[in-house]
Amino acid sequence: MKELRLATLEKPDMDIDAKVGLSIQNAGADACLLTKSADGMSLYSADKKQDFGIICSEVYDVTGAGDTVIAALAFARSKQLSLTDAASFSNYCAAYAVTKIGCAQMDIPELTNIMSQNEAFLNILPDSTKGIRGMKNADIVDFVQSDGLKNLLELKGRIAPPVVFTSGVFDLVHAGHLDYLQAARQLGGSLLVGVNSDNSARKLAKGPSRPFNNAKDRAELIASLRYVDGVIIFGEDTPHQLLKKLQPEIFVKGGDYSEAYLRNTDLAGLEHISLKIIPLRKHYSSSNLIEKIVSAYRKETQ
């Protein structure tokens, strides 16, 4: 904004959009990307304006954030990304920069996280680094262990904001689970998934033989999904204590829960965390799957 004012000193009464238009005209440029601090960024091109909202919830140091935007934008354009995609990419990079102290560089794990935000970003990295995240499962944190909190906070520090969190048993994963998790991932910058420990899963009235798969196996399966950025095994009946420590921006649950119930249980005292309820895919559930398997087995053994 300061640079924009300096570039249009002769027109102090102009509004911002008009000043940007004048700057583009004076420079003979095709477009202009205007950074606006807490208001995000705006891309002006061919009489069109596109806004990119701020995606970082915690700002520690803005030193070098503008340089990060310029470098990321130039890099993305050199990889043949459109102006819109390049601006979006630079916005994500800036979100990382302001969460670090001083001038900080992006590393490959951070870039691979950003790549998952948009398919257009997949061309950003060289072929030798593509698939780093795809070949490696997301990290798993066992919150039940003594070092669980430390590992949890370290995991949160490695992923892109805003953080989306959801939880479940995920005993027999089916297409309904995949739709749900993918929809949750699209609500923010990263998705963390809480998985009930074996003891807590047994308390959820799933049946005396449940869970069929132990917590480690269930966590590994969820961690293998490309739209999951981390998995946390927790031991309580609800993830309330985990939510208090994790402090995600968004908490997601399926349509079989009501907002009133979740605000009084999982999110009790955590009014600042946004709650999103995602409708579940009809006719898909682990219980239905079990019934089909048992029914088929009985028919075959009669």
DRENGU-323960 format. One record per residue (C-alpha): x, y negated, z; residue in three letters. Coordinates in steps of 0.25 Angstrom, whole numbers, plus 5000, padded with zeros to 4 digits. Example, Ala and Ser with C-alpha at 12.3 -4.5 7.8 and 13.67 -1.06 7.14 Angstrom:
BEGIN
{{5049; 5018; 5031}; ALA}
{{5055; 5004; 5029}; SER}
END
This chain:
BEGIN
{{5000; 5000; 5000}; MET}
{{5012; 4990; 5003}; LYS}
{{5018; 4993; 4989}; GLU}
{{5004; 4991; 4983}; LEU}
{{5003; 4977; 4990}; ARG}
{{5017; 4973; 4985}; LEU}
{{5014; 4977; 4971}; ALA}
{{5001; 4968; 4970}; THR}
{{5005; 4956; 4978}; LEU}
{{4999; 4947; 4968}; GLU}
{{4986; 4953; 4970}; LYS}
{{4984; 4953; 4985}; PRO}
{{4968; 4953; 4984}; ASP}
{{4967; 4966; 4976}; MET}
{{4962; 4979; 4982}; ASP}
{{4971; 4991; 4983}; ILE}
{{4965; 4998; 4970}; ASP}
{{4967; 4985; 4962}; ALA}
{{4981; 4983; 4967}; LYS}
{{4984; 4998; 4963}; VAL}
{{4979; 4995; 4949}; GLY}
{{4987; 4983; 4948}; LEU}
{{5000; 4990; 4953}; SER}
{{4997; 5001; 4942}; ILE}
{{4996; 4990; 4931}; GLN}
{{5008; 4983; 4935}; ASN}
{{5017; 4995; 4936}; ALA}
{{5011; 5001; 4923}; GLY}
{{5008; 5014; 4931}; ALA}
{{4998; 5024; 4928}; ASP}
{{4994; 5027; 4943}; ALA}
{{4997; 5022; 4957}; CYS}
{{4997; 5031; 4970}; LEU}
{{4994; 5022; 4982}; LEU}
{{4997; 5027; 4996}; THR}
{{4988; 5022; 5007}; LYS}
{{4994; 5027; 5020}; SER}
{{4983; 5033; 5029}; ALA}
{{4973; 5032; 5017}; ASP}
{{4981; 5041; 5008}; GLY}
{{4984; 5038; 4993}; MET}
{{4977; 5033; 4981}; SER}
{{4981; 5037; 4966}; LEU}
{{4977; 5026; 4956}; TYR}
{{4977; 5030; 4941}; SER}
{{4969; 5026; 4929}; ALA}
{{4959; 5019; 4936}; ASP}
{{4957; 5030; 4946}; LYS}
{{4960; 5031; 4961}; LYS}
{{4962; 5044; 4969}; GLN}
{{4963; 5044; 4984}; ASP}
{{4971; 5054; 4992}; PHE}
{{4968; 5054; 5006}; GLY}
{{4978; 5056; 5017}; ILE}
{{4979; 5071; 5021}; ILE}
{{4988; 5070; 5033}; CYS}
{{4982; 5069; 5047}; SER}
{{4995; 5066; 5055}; GLU}
{{5005; 5055; 5051}; VAL}
{{5018; 5055; 5058}; TYR}
{{5027; 5047; 5049}; ASP}
{{5024; 5040; 5035}; VAL}
{{5038; 5038; 5032}; THR}
{{5041; 5042; 5018}; GLY}
{{5026; 5046; 5015}; ALA}
{{5026; 5036; 5003}; GLY}
{{5039; 5042; 4998}; ASP}
{{5033; 5056; 4999}; THR}
{{5021; 5052; 4991}; VAL}
{{5030; 5046; 4980}; ILE}
{{5039; 5058; 4980}; ALA}
{{5028; 5068; 4980}; ALA}
{{5020; 5060; 4969}; LEU}
{{5032; 5060; 4960}; ALA}
{{5035; 5074; 4962}; PHE}
{{5021; 5079; 4959}; ALA}
{{5020; 5070; 4947}; ARG}
{{5034; 5076; 4942}; SER}
{{5027; 5090; 4943}; LYS}
{{5016; 5085; 4934}; GLN}
{{5005; 5084; 4944}; LEU}
{{4994; 5074; 4941}; SER}
{{4994; 5060; 4948}; LEU}
{{4982; 5065; 4957}; THR}
{{4989; 5078; 4961}; ASP}
{{5003; 5071; 4963}; ALA}
{{4996; 5061; 4972}; ALA}
{{4989; 5072; 4980}; SER}
{{5002; 5079; 4981}; PHE}
{{5009; 5067; 4986}; SER}
{{4998; 5064; 4996}; ASN}
{{5000; 5078; 5002}; TYR}
{{5015; 5076; 5003}; CYS}
{{5013; 5063; 5010}; ALA}
{{5004; 5070; 5020}; ALA}
{{5016; 5079; 5024}; TYR}
{{5026; 5067; 5024}; ALA}
{{5018; 5059; 5035}; VAL}
{{5018; 5071; 5044}; THR}
{{5033; 5071; 5045}; LYS}
{{5042; 5061; 5053}; ILE}
{{5051; 5052; 5043}; GLY}
{{5054; 5055; 5029}; CYS}
{{5051; 5070; 5026}; ALA}
{{5052; 5078; 5014}; GLN}
{{5042; 5089; 5009}; MET}
{{5047; 5103; 5010}; ASP}
{{5042; 5115; 5001}; ILE}
{{5033; 5121; 5011}; PRO}
{{5026; 5108; 5013}; GLU}
{{5025; 5106; 4997}; LEU}
{{5019; 5120; 4996}; THR}
{{5008; 5116; 5006}; ASN}
{{5005; 5104; 4998}; ILE}
{{5005; 5112; 4985}; MET}
{{4993; 5120; 4991}; SER}
{{4984; 5108; 4991}; GLN}
{{4982; 5107; 4976}; ASN}
{{4985; 5117; 4965}; GLU}
{{4991; 5105; 4957}; ALA}
{{5002; 5104; 4967}; PHE}
{{5007; 5119; 4964}; LEU}
{{5016; 5113; 4953}; ASN}
{{5023; 5104; 4963}; ILE}
{{5034; 5114; 4968}; LEU}
{{5044; 5121; 4959}; PRO}
{{5041; 5136; 4955}; ASP}
{{5051; 5141; 4965}; SER}
{{5044; 5135; 4977}; THR}
{{5029; 5138; 4972}; LYS}
{{5023; 5149; 4980}; GLY}
{{5031; 5147; 4993}; ILE}
{{5018; 5146; 5001}; ARG}
{{5011; 5156; 4991}; GLY}
{{5021; 5167; 4994}; MET}
{{5021; 5164; 5009}; LYS}
{{5009; 5165; 5019}; ASN}
{{5005; 5153; 5027}; ALA}
{{5011; 5152; 5041}; ASP}
{{5004; 5160; 5052}; ILE}
{{5004; 5154; 5067}; VAL}
{{5000; 5163; 5078}; ASP}
{{4994; 5153; 5088}; PHE}
{{4993; 5163; 5099}; VAL}
{{5008; 5164; 5100}; GLN}
{{5016; 5155; 5110}; SER}
{{5022; 5147; 5098}; ASP}
{{5008; 5146; 5091}; GLY}
{{5006; 5131; 5093}; LEU}
{{5021; 5128; 5089}; LYS}
{{5019; 5136; 5076}; ASN}
{{5005; 5130; 5074}; LEU}
{{5010; 5116; 5074}; LEU}
{{5022; 5119; 5065}; GLU}
{{5012; 5126; 5055}; LEU}
{{5003; 5113; 5055}; LYS}
{{5016; 5105; 5052}; GLY}
{{5019; 5112; 5040}; ARG}
{{5006; 5111; 5033}; ILE}
{{4999; 5100; 5025}; ALA}
{{4988; 5092; 5032}; PRO}
{{4977; 5091; 5034}; PRO}
{{4976; 5105; 5041}; VAL}
{{4964; 5113; 5039}; VAL}
{{4962; 5124; 5049}; PHE}
{{4952; 5136; 5050}; THR}
{{4951; 5149; 5057}; SER}
{{4946; 5163; 5057}; GLY}
{{4948; 5178; 5059}; VAL}
{{4950; 5181; 5044}; PHE}
{{4950; 5196; 5047}; ASP}
{{4945; 5200; 5033}; LEU}
{{4948; 5189; 5023}; VAL}
{{4938; 5188; 5012}; HIS}
{{4935; 5178; 5000}; ALA}
{{4926; 5169; 5010}; GLY}
{{4939; 5167; 5019}; HIS}
{{4947; 5163; 5007}; LEU}
{{4936; 5153; 5002}; ASP}
{{4935; 5147; 5016}; TYR}
{{4950; 5145; 5018}; LEU}
{{4952; 5139; 5004}; GLN}
{{4941; 5129; 5007}; ALA}
{{4947; 5126; 5020}; ALA}
{{4961; 5124; 5014}; ARG}
{{4955; 5113; 5005}; GLN}
{{4951; 5105; 5016}; LEU}
{{4965; 5100; 5020}; GLY}
{{4980; 5101; 5018}; GLY}
{{4982; 5115; 5024}; SER}
{{4974; 5126; 5030}; LEU}
{{4978; 5133; 5043}; LEU}
{{4970; 5146; 5047}; VAL}
{{4967; 5151; 5061}; GLY}
{{4966; 5166; 5062}; VAL}
{{4960; 5172; 5074}; ASN}
{{4969; 5181; 5082}; SER}
{{4964; 5196; 5084}; ASP}
{{4959; 5193; 5098}; ASN}
{{4952; 5181; 5094}; SER}
{{4946; 5187; 5082}; ALA}
{{4940; 5199; 5090}; ARG}
{{4932; 5188; 5098}; LYS}
{{4925; 5183; 5086}; LEU}
{{4914; 5194; 5085}; ALA}
{{4920; 5199; 5072}; LYS}
{{4918; 5214; 5077}; GLY}
{{4926; 5223; 5086}; PRO}
{{4935; 5228; 5075}; SER}
{{4939; 5214; 5070}; ARG}
{{4948; 5208; 5066}; PRO}
{{4953; 5219; 5057}; PHE}
{{4966; 5212; 5054}; ASN}
{{4975; 5207; 5065}; ASN}
{{4978; 5192; 5066}; ALA}
{{4991; 5193; 5059}; LYS}
{{4986; 5200; 5047}; ASP}
{{4974; 5190; 5046}; ARG}
{{4983; 5178; 5047}; ALA}
{{4993; 5183; 5037}; GLU}
{{4981; 5185; 5027}; LEU}
{{4976; 5171; 5029}; ILE}
{{4990; 5165; 5028}; ALA}
{{4992; 5171; 5014}; SER}
{{4981; 5163; 5008}; LEU}
{{4987; 5151; 5000}; ARG}
{{4977; 5141; 5006}; TYR}
{{4981; 5144; 5020}; VAL}
{{4993; 5136; 5026}; ASP}
{{4994; 5143; 5040}; GLY}
{{4987; 5153; 5049}; VAL}
{{4986; 5152; 5064}; ILE}
{{4982; 5164; 5073}; ILE}
{{4974; 5160; 5085}; PHE}
{{4969; 5167; 5097}; GLY}
{{4957; 5159; 5102}; GLU}
{{4942; 5162; 5098}; ASP}
{{4942; 5149; 5091}; THR}
{{4954; 5141; 5085}; PRO}
{{4951; 5129; 5095}; HIS}
{{4964; 5129; 5102}; GLN}
{{4971; 5131; 5088}; LEU}
{{4964; 5119; 5083}; LEU}
{{4968; 5110; 5094}; LYS}
{{4983; 5113; 5092}; LYS}
{{4982; 5113; 5077}; LEU}
{{4974; 5101; 5075}; GLN}
{{4970; 5103; 5060}; PRO}
{{4963; 5092; 5053}; GLU}
{{4952; 5101; 5048}; ILE}
{{4945; 5114; 5054}; PHE}
{{4938; 5123; 5045}; VAL}
{{4928; 5134; 5048}; LYS}
{{4918; 5142; 5040}; GLY}
{{4903; 5139; 5038}; GLY}
{{4899; 5150; 5049}; ASP}
{{4903; 5139; 5059}; TYR}
{{4896; 5127; 5063}; SER}
{{4903; 5113; 5065}; GLU}
{{4896; 5112; 5079}; ALA}
{{4902; 5126; 5083}; TYR}
{{4916; 5123; 5078}; LEU}
{{4916; 5109; 5085}; ARG}
{{4913; 5115; 5098}; ASN}
{{4923; 5127; 5097}; THR}
{{4934; 5127; 5087}; ASP}
{{4935; 5112; 5087}; LEU}
{{4930; 5108; 5101}; ALA}
{{4937; 5095; 5104}; GLY}
{{4944; 5094; 5090}; LEU}
{{4934; 5084; 5084}; GLU}
{{4945; 5078; 5076}; HIS}
{{4947; 5091; 5068}; ILE}
{{4938; 5091; 5055}; SER}
{{4929; 5103; 5054}; LEU}
{{4925; 5109; 5040}; LYS}
{{4916; 5120; 5039}; ILE}
{{4917; 5128; 5026}; ILE}
{{4905; 5137; 5021}; PRO}
{{4909; 5151; 5020}; LEU}
{{4908; 5160; 5007}; ARG}
{{4895; 5167; 5008}; LYS}
{{4895; 5182; 5010}; HIS}
{{4909; 5183; 5014}; TYR}
{{4914; 5187; 5028}; SER}
{{4923; 5197; 5034}; SER}
{{4911; 5204; 5041}; SER}
{{4904; 5206; 5028}; ASN}
{{4916; 5212; 5022}; LEU}
{{4918; 5222; 5033}; ILE}
{{4903; 5226; 5031}; GLU}
{{4906; 5228; 5016}; LYS}
{{4918; 5237; 5019}; ILE}
{{4911; 5245; 5030}; VAL}
{{4899; 5247; 5021}; SER}
{{4907; 5251; 5010}; ALA}
{{4915; 5261; 5018}; TYR}
{{4902; 5267; 5024}; ARG}
{{4897; 5269; 5010}; LYS}
{{4909; 5276; 5005}; GLU}
{{4911; 5285; 5017}; THR}
{{4896; 5290; 5017}; GLN}
END
